[in-house]
Amino acid sequence: MNRLLGSMLVILLFTSCGKEENFVPDYPVNYNVTLVEFGITAKNNILLVPNTGVAGLMIVRTPTGYVAFDRCSTVNPEKACAVNPDDSGFTATDPCSGGKFSLLDGSPQKAPAKMSLKRYTVNIAGNTLYVRN
């Protein structure tokens, strides 16, 4: 009985210690923008913020509020390839792999994308949007 339990434990240990793939690293994000500034500078209800997060920040005004994503594609994130919003305003495309992501929730829409974009917390206080992780 002890041998069986020990064998099962070893098998479980080796199968659960695989390399995590498509992991976008954590970078501190602390960005603020007023709603007026967002309205003026956002194109198609999408504000692109360079030099924030891994590959830049993308703040999107959706029908239900605001969402924020890191622009780093989850397809080969070690390349830090920044996704670009499509003209439709509903998806963003990874120019390095061709993968597509929804701008409503960051979910993958077209292969080879398998994981959602990294999402950040958005809070509104008064007239200011606060994006944090």
Rosetta blueprint (number, residue, H / E / L):
1 M L
2 N H
3 R H
4 L H
5 L H
6 G H
7 S H
8 M H
9 L H
10 V H
11 I H
12 L H
13 L H
14 F H
15 T H
16 S H
17 C L
18 G L
19 K L
20 E L
21 E L
22 N L
23 F L
24 V L
25 P L
26 D L
27 Y L
28 P L
29 V L
30 N E
31 Y E
32 N E
33 V E
34 T E
35 L H
36 V H
37 E H
38 F H
39 G H
40 I H
41 T H
42 A L
43 K E
44 N L
45 N L
46 I E
47 L E
48 L E
49 V E
50 P L
51 N L
52 T L
53 G L
54 V L
55 A L
56 G L
57 L E
58 M E
59 I E
60 V E
61 R E
62 T E
63 P L
64 T L
65 G E
66 Y E
67 V E
68 A E
69 F E
70 D E
71 R L
72 C E
73 S L
74 T L
75 V L
76 N L
77 P H
78 E H
79 K H
80 A L
81 C L
82 A E
83 V L
84 N E
85 P E
86 D L
87 D L
88 S L
89 G L
90 F L
91 T E
92 A E
93 T E
94 D L
95 P L
96 C L
97 S L
98 G L
99 G L
100 K E
101 F E
102 S E
103 L L
104 L L
105 D L
106 G L
107 S L
108 P E
109 Q E
110 K E
111 A L
112 P L
113 A L
114 K L
115 M L
116 S L
117 L L
118 K L
119 R E
120 Y E
121 T E
122 V E
123 N E
124 I E
125 A E
126 G L
127 N L
128 T E
129 L E
130 Y E
131 V E
132 R E
133 N L
